[in-house]
Amino acid sequence: MLFSYKPKDSKATLEVKSESETVWLNQYQMAELFDSSRVNITEHIGNIYNEKELKGSSTCRKYRQVQIEGNRKINRNIDYFNLDVIIFAWYRVKSLRGTQFRIWATNVFKQHLIQGYTINEKRLKEQSDKIIELQKTVGLLSQTAESLALTSDEAQGIMKIISDYTHALDVLDKYDYDN
């Protein structure tokens, strides 16, 4: 999933990748985010890995990008770094925007700690919608069972349909979210 982030004092908007419950930025994007240079970001990331603060194997992912160079389309594998690396790098970058980002993030973290929880409103709404759909289905099946005065075998058959329906919804949901 892609979403956009626009720093207050920047004309540029960053396209941020969101996958596997984290965000991913490359060195150029981090340089834009923190108003720094790619070389500076690369140095900080190298130090993070050299000092063994983080493992590259679990915090770095290559994404293939097509770039136009002259009249040619070139495929390049670009390193993207997850939120852990972004956070570690932002503490090392000395810039006004880096400081502004640290202040913002610290306030967000503080609110999460004070409240004791984080709510993913989008996911909560999706789950609520599924529960409503399931309630409607169960209600409809219950009305059908009552009106037909079903035997226990027939009632078991209906329960099997409900179970299969619920399982199918779970499978589709996992497919939709690449789980």
N, C-alpha and C positions, 0 to 999 in steps of 0.2 A: 504494500500500500504506500502511496506517496501522499505527503501533505506538505504544505508550504509554511515557512517561517520567515518573517520579515523583521529584522532588528529595527528598533525605533529610529536610529539615526542613519539608516542605510536606504538607498534607492533600490538595491538588489533584493530579490526574494530567493531564499534557499529552498530547493526541492529536497525534502528529507525522506529517505526510505524508512519505512517501518515494517519490520519483519521479525518473526520469532520473539515477539514481546519486547523488542528494543528498537532503537533507532540507529541508523547507519549513516555516517558522513565520511567523505573522503578528505584528504589533506587540504584540497582547495576550498572545500566547503567550510572546514574548520577555520582556515585562514580568514575567510570572509566573515564567519560568525564572530570571531574574536578580534577582527581588524588587525590581523597579523600577516606574516608572510608564510608561504608554503614551506620554505626552507626552515623557518623557525618551528613550525608545527612538526615537520619531519624530525627535527632534532629532538624535540620534546618526546615524541612517540618513541624514538630510538632509545632515549634515556629511560623511559618507562619500562620498556622491555629489557634493556640491559641491566637495570636495577632490580629486575624480577618483581616489579609491583604487579604486573599482569602478564598473562601468557598470550603470546601472539596467536597460537592455535585456536583459542576460544574467543578472541576478541577482534579478530581481523577476518574479513571475507572478501574474496575477489568477485567483482561483478564485471561482466563483459559489456563494453560500451563501444558504439560505433562513432568514430570521429572522422570528420572531413579534413584531410590534409592535402592541400592543393586541389587536384581534380580526382583524388582517390578517397574511397571509404576504407578506413583502417579499423580493424577490431583490436581493441586493447583491453587487457584485464587490469582493472583499476582496484586498488586496495581501498576497502571501506572499513571503518572502525566503529565498534558498537558504543553504546552509551558509557560504558565503563571507561574506555579510552578517552572519549570526549570529556568526561568529568575530570579525569586525571590530567589531561592536557590543559584544560581551562584553568586549573589551579596553578599551572606553571607559566602561563602566558601573561605578560605584563602589558596590558593595554586598557584604555578606558572602557571599550566595549566588553572586554573580558571581565573587568571589574563589575560592570553593570549586569552581565550575565550571572556572575557569582552571587551578587546581591539578590537577584531575582530567584535563582535556584535555591539559595539558602533559605529565603522566605517560604518558598514552596515546600521544601523539606521540613522546615520548622512546623508549618501548618499540618503536614501529614503526621508528624510525631505528636503534636498536641492533640489532634483529633483521634489519633490511634488507628486510623484506617484511610484507605484510598478507595474512591468509588469510580469505576469505569462506567460512566453514565450510558454510553452507547451499548455496551455489553449488557448492562442491567435492563435497558429498554428492550433489547432483542430477546432476552430471557423472559421478560414479562409478556411480550407478544406471543411467545411459544406457549407459555402457561395458559394464556387466554384461549389460544387455538385448541390446546389439549382439553381444557375445560368444556369448550363447546362440543368437541367430539365425544367426550364422555357423556355429556348431557344428552346429546342426540342418540347415542347408543342406549343409554338408560331409558329414554322415552320409548325407543323401539322395543326394548326387552319387556317393558311394562305392558305395552299395548298388545304384544303378541303372546303374553303369558308363556314365556319360554321354559323349556325343561332345563335341568342342570347341565346337560350336554350342550345344549344350544347356548346357554350362558357362558360355558367354558369356551366355546367357539368365539363368542364375542370378545371375551377377555384376550384370547389369542390374537384377534385382529387388532385390538388396542395395543397389545405388547409389540406386535410387528410394526404397527404404525409409529409407535414411539421410537423403536429401534431405527426405522427408516429416517425419521426426522434427525436423530442423532448422527447417523452416517452422513446425511446431506449437510448438516451443520459442520461436521468435521471436514468434509470436502471443501465447503465454502471458505473455511479458514485455514486450509492447508495443514490440518493436524493429522 
